[in-house]
Amino acid sequence: MLRQTDTVRQMVDALANSLYAEEMVCSMASQLRYFPETAQLNGLEETHGSLVPASYHRVTAVGTGYRILQGDNAPTLWNVIEYCIREAQKMDAATRVGLNKMLAAAPETYRGFVNQIIEFQKNKENYFQMAKTAYESIKGPVRL
């Protein structure tokens, strides 16, 4: 059986990997604003509208996890992580909707690019699910 510290490390690593994928999604989606063919792409503003709070919650969760790893044992840190998990997952669902609209509306020459964004989105969510599983093995189910 893993010690709690090992599980916390796994959680933080998964959160950090999720944040990296988030960075790629944000960067690539933002880039679409600067191509004349995609500047007004259906779903782009919706995607950006959900990425901003989603990335905030990931950044906060990662920083909070690092604090726990460094020995900060304030019980409220776990509340912060739980809240961030719950809220980021809501935003991820909205991001998926926006990305699917973007894919459907994208000119053929940009569909591969949008598909790459979607793959990073999937990776982001998969790593986040791993972090949630680690959290729940320590603290119990995330309250909805």
Contacts in CASP RR format, 6 or more apart in sequence:
PFRMAT RR
TARGET T0000
AUTHOR 0000-0000-0000
METHOD contacts of the structure
MODEL  1
MLRQTDTVRQMVDALANSLYAEEMVCSMASQLRYFPETAQLNGLEETHGS
LVPASYHRVTAVGTGYRILQGDNAPTLWNVIEYCIREAQKMDAATRVGLN
KMLAAAPETYRGFVNQIIEFQKNKENYFQMAKTAYESIKGPVRL
2 10 0 8 1.000
4 138 0 8 1.000
5 69 0 8 1.000
7 134 0 8 1.000
7 137 0 8 1.000
7 138 0 8 1.000
8 65 0 8 1.000
8 68 0 8 1.000
8 69 0 8 1.000
8 134 0 8 1.000
8 138 0 8 1.000
9 69 0 8 1.000
10 130 0 8 1.000
10 134 0 8 1.000
11 65 0 8 1.000
11 81 0 8 1.000
11 131 0 8 1.000
11 134 0 8 1.000
11 135 0 8 1.000
11 138 0 8 1.000
12 62 0 8 1.000
12 65 0 8 1.000
12 66 0 8 1.000
12 68 0 8 1.000
12 69 0 8 1.000
12 131 0 8 1.000
14 127 0 8 1.000
14 128 0 8 1.000
14 130 0 8 1.000
14 131 0 8 1.000
14 134 0 8 1.000
15 58 0 8 1.000
15 61 0 8 1.000
15 62 0 8 1.000
15 65 0 8 1.000
15 127 0 8 1.000
15 128 0 8 1.000
15 131 0 8 1.000
16 62 0 8 1.000
17 123 0 8 1.000
17 127 0 8 1.000
18 58 0 8 1.000
18 123 0 8 1.000
18 124 0 8 1.000
18 125 0 8 1.000
18 127 0 8 1.000
18 128 0 8 1.000
18 131 0 8 1.000
19 55 0 8 1.000
19 58 0 8 1.000
19 59 0 8 1.000
19 62 0 8 1.000
21 120 0 8 1.000
21 121 0 8 1.000
21 123 0 8 1.000
21 124 0 8 1.000
21 127 0 8 1.000
22 51 0 8 1.000
22 54 0 8 1.000
22 55 0 8 1.000
22 58 0 8 1.000
22 124 0 8 1.000
23 55 0 8 1.000
24 117 0 8 1.000
24 120 0 8 1.000
25 51 0 8 1.000
25 95 0 8 1.000
25 117 0 8 1.000
25 120 0 8 1.000
25 121 0 8 1.000
25 124 0 8 1.000
26 51 0 8 1.000
26 55 0 8 1.000
28 113 0 8 1.000
28 116 0 8 1.000
28 117 0 8 1.000
28 120 0 8 1.000
29 44 0 8 1.000
29 47 0 8 1.000
29 48 0 8 1.000
29 51 0 8 1.000
29 99 0 8 1.000
29 102 0 8 1.000
29 117 0 8 1.000
30 48 0 8 1.000
32 38 0 8 1.000
32 39 0 8 1.000
32 41 0 8 1.000
32 44 0 8 1.000
32 102 0 8 1.000
32 110 0 8 1.000
32 113 0 8 1.000
32 114 0 8 1.000
33 39 0 8 1.000
33 44 0 8 1.000
35 110 0 8 1.000
37 107 0 8 1.000
37 109 0 8 1.000
37 110 0 8 1.000
38 44 0 8 1.000
38 106 0 8 1.000
38 107 0 8 1.000
38 110 0 8 1.000
41 102 0 8 1.000
41 105 0 8 1.000
41 106 0 8 1.000
41 110 0 8 1.000
42 101 0 8 1.000
42 102 0 8 1.000
42 104 0 8 1.000
42 105 0 8 1.000
43 98 0 8 1.000
43 99 0 8 1.000
43 101 0 8 1.000
43 102 0 8 1.000
43 105 0 8 1.000
44 98 0 8 1.000
44 102 0 8 1.000
46 94 0 8 1.000
46 97 0 8 1.000
46 98 0 8 1.000
46 101 0 8 1.000
47 95 0 8 1.000
47 98 0 8 1.000
47 99 0 8 1.000
47 102 0 8 1.000
49 94 0 8 1.000
50 91 0 8 1.000
50 92 0 8 1.000
50 94 0 8 1.000
50 95 0 8 1.000
50 98 0 8 1.000
51 91 0 8 1.000
51 95 0 8 1.000
53 87 0 8 1.000
53 88 0 8 1.000
53 91 0 8 1.000
54 88 0 8 1.000
54 91 0 8 1.000
54 92 0 8 1.000
54 95 0 8 1.000
57 83 0 8 1.000
57 84 0 8 1.000
57 85 0 8 1.000
57 87 0 8 1.000
57 88 0 8 1.000
57 91 0 8 1.000
58 84 0 8 1.000
58 88 0 8 1.000
58 128 0 8 1.000
60 80 0 8 1.000
60 84 0 8 1.000
61 80 0 8 1.000
61 81 0 8 1.000
61 84 0 8 1.000
61 85 0 8 1.000
61 88 0 8 1.000
61 131 0 8 1.000
64 77 0 8 1.000
64 80 0 8 1.000
64 81 0 8 1.000
64 84 0 8 1.000
65 77 0 8 1.000
65 81 0 8 1.000
67 77 0 8 1.000
68 77 0 8 1.000
68 78 0 8 1.000
78 138 0 8 1.000
78 139 0 8 1.000
81 135 0 8 1.000
82 135 0 8 1.000
82 139 0 8 1.000
82 142 0 8 1.000
82 143 0 8 1.000
85 128 0 8 1.000
85 131 0 8 1.000
85 132 0 8 1.000
85 135 0 8 1.000
85 142 0 8 1.000
86 142 0 8 1.000
86 143 0 8 1.000
86 144 0 8 1.000
88 128 0 8 1.000
89 128 0 8 1.000
89 132 0 8 1.000
92 121 0 8 1.000
92 124 0 8 1.000
92 125 0 8 1.000
92 128 0 8 1.000
95 121 0 8 1.000
96 121 0 8 1.000
99 114 0 8 1.000
99 117 0 8 1.000
99 118 0 8 1.000
99 121 0 8 1.000
100 118 0 8 1.000
102 114 0 8 1.000
102 117 0 8 1.000
103 111 0 8 1.000
103 114 0 8 1.000
103 115 0 8 1.000
103 118 0 8 1.000
106 113 0 8 1.000
106 114 0 8 1.000
132 142 0 8 1.000
135 142 0 8 1.000
136 142 0 8 1.000
END
